[in-house]
Amino acid sequence: MKILTVTGYKGGVGKSVTAIHLATYFSEKGKTVLVDGDPNRTTLSWAARGKLPFTVADERQAMKMVASADYVVIDTPARPHSDDLKELAKGCELLVLPTAPDVLSLQPMLETARDLGEANYRALLTIVPPYPSKEGEQMREDLRRGGVPVFQTMIRRTSGFPKAALAGVSIRDIDDARARAAWNDYLSLGAEIMEILK
Amino acid sequence: MKILTVTGYKGGVGKSVTAIHLATYFSEKGKTVLVDGDPNRTTLSWAARGKLPFTVADERQAMKMVASADYVVIDTPARPHSDDLKELAKGCELLVLPTAPDVLSLQPMLETARDLGEANYRALLTIVPPYPSKEGEQMREDLRRGGVPVFQTMIRRTSGFPKAALAGVSIRDIDDARARAAWNDYLSLGAEIMEILK
């Protein structure tokens, strides 16, 4: 069983969107369970509105539901404390920390990373404005210079995500050009993670 | 994997003591992990002070640590809401609800049980005063009349439990007559649970 935990030091950075789409990616590789550990119940509500290609488990039933899974993706509440992040990192193969590319997020992300030390984690740039904006690349570079391990893949901003959330589906299952581009971002992220899990 | 969840609608009723000693019982049957899901971290601290015959897992690492377990005992925070208890019951083979034999606990316990309906749970009388007191038997009878499924075994009050907690051991590993009597109570409870799990 491979466990991925998605968390962050603050909310509103595409944490649940990332958990949903990583679980979609892994559902094509093996039995996948997404554990909704966020009191907002974002992913459980998403699943209830439509159809997702994997099981979403209430955290109160998680132990039972993950017993036979190949891949487990855990969506946690935002965790402002780096001690908590360290404990989370010990409980999974990889901790994924989504962050938006804005200057207000840079400093706390650098501090988080410094506190995490040698833990198994990667920052993920999300809600990245489209070309010709260079905000994503710039933030990725700033994080790397600050010693933060960052995924090469960045998740571009698209109106497809709220649309998918409302329909209760994965963006993989929405048939328009922008949604396909967004799904390609997650395919690319999934491939990076598969390399790390090897 | 068999999962037992120990919870209650209020604290101070021997919840963590029960989780520790059920885990001790099951550690003689197979690989056992106790998951400390209580923010008080009572069982993690207990384990850190001494030596217990099973692993105690921080809830943030639980998924990873239970993957290969035969028996999982989950110690949860006290849950005053019966909706929460219902969700917990769905995530385990058996929900164990410790309660002290006092008149203040009777009414809420009867209400809890009414709300739980057909869920897989048993009430457990704990902190029962020694003979010639009849408080334990009386409460067990009152609960049964109220339609609450109750374990036949009752856990007697003894100073051995705080002693074991301070030493960081199970009461099984304390060598005096009262501690042996207390451990016998848990042996008897464990046998009842094995029957239910069959």
Interface residues (C-beta under 8 A of the other chain):
Chain A: M1 I3 V35 D58 R60 Q61 A62 M63 K64 M65 V66 A67 V72 I74 D84 E87 L88 K90 G91 C92
Chain B: M1 I3 V35 D58 R60 Q61 A62 M63 K64 M65 V66 A67 V72 I74 D84 E87 L88 K90 G91 C92
